[in-house]
Amino acid sequence: MGWVKSGFIFCPNGQLPWAQHSFLTPVPLQLDSHTIRLYGGMRDSRGVSRIGWIDVDSSNPQQIKAVCDRPALDLGEAGMFDDNGMILGDVIKISETEIRMYYVGFQLVDQVKFLAFSGLAISNDGGTVFNRIQNTPILGRAPNAPFINALHSIEVKNNCFRAWISCGNGWQKVNGINYPKYDCWTVSSQNGVQWDVRDAKQILGCGPEEYRIGRPRVNRTLDGKYEMRVSSDTITKKYSCFCLQSQDGVAFSPKRIVELPLGRVGSWDHEMTCYPARLDTTRGESYLFYNGNEMGRTGVGVARMETDLID
């Protein structure tokens, strides 16, 4: 049993002014038994990302069924926390009439690379267009997250919301640029809107050579355990992703499981595989959607769980 890379799915072809390239931090949502909607950040010519989507066939995600012609979520107002782009986040179905999109908004400032905080938008049309519940973040500055407070996955259990987040409280200068330092935490909420990050618990810190480790994507396996997939960066700018396992979603094993090898030289993912997100469909397929080179500039691809591999 293991993941086998199926290959490339999609990258914007540049025909839309707001979607010139990239498909950042993919998040899948199964719309029906035959269709998966894959959300991601598409960048314009300035590198500013808006959230868009593609629909793919659930039995063969490399078969594209539809591509959005306008953003599912556009930029925030000038001066707001999300006025210079956004990434996901998570997308969850709350009811037959409500789909929530948790996203991370970016704002440029003078002395460091950016600030990043979390917002919430809701769709009532089946996940095509989302509207913010408020212009301000639902996860903003906090004592343990003064510069970055980024929500990346959500679990709803017993009417309680648990989030896995990245918290940034410092900066690492690399090649003259101040890059954010962050690691992984978890925090709970009664309604998924109000959060008190002072109650958050750190679950994964950086290793000796790392200065940031984040985008924690957490899911439950069929046996009730938790998997967490994260991406990390080192001072020598070696980007990588791996999986860790846990019984409770809080205490994770230190064993790092590498699931996605690099592609062949010259391919869309030969330099980097990152930001994986798992989906287990109602038909029994299991997929990992992930980004390739330059943290998603070259688009999104997929790996499939194969159960008949020989060890």
PyMOL commands that set and color helices and strands:
alter all, ss='L'
color gray80, all
select helices_A, chain A and resi 197-199+293-296
alter helices_A, ss='H'
color red, helices_A
select strands_A, chain A and resi 2-10+21-32+35-43+49-57+64-67+86-93+99-107+115-123+131-132+148-157+160-174+177-189+201-204+210-220+226-234+240-246+274-280+286-291+300-306
alter strands_A, ss='S'
color yellow, strands_A
deselect
rebuild
show_as cartoon
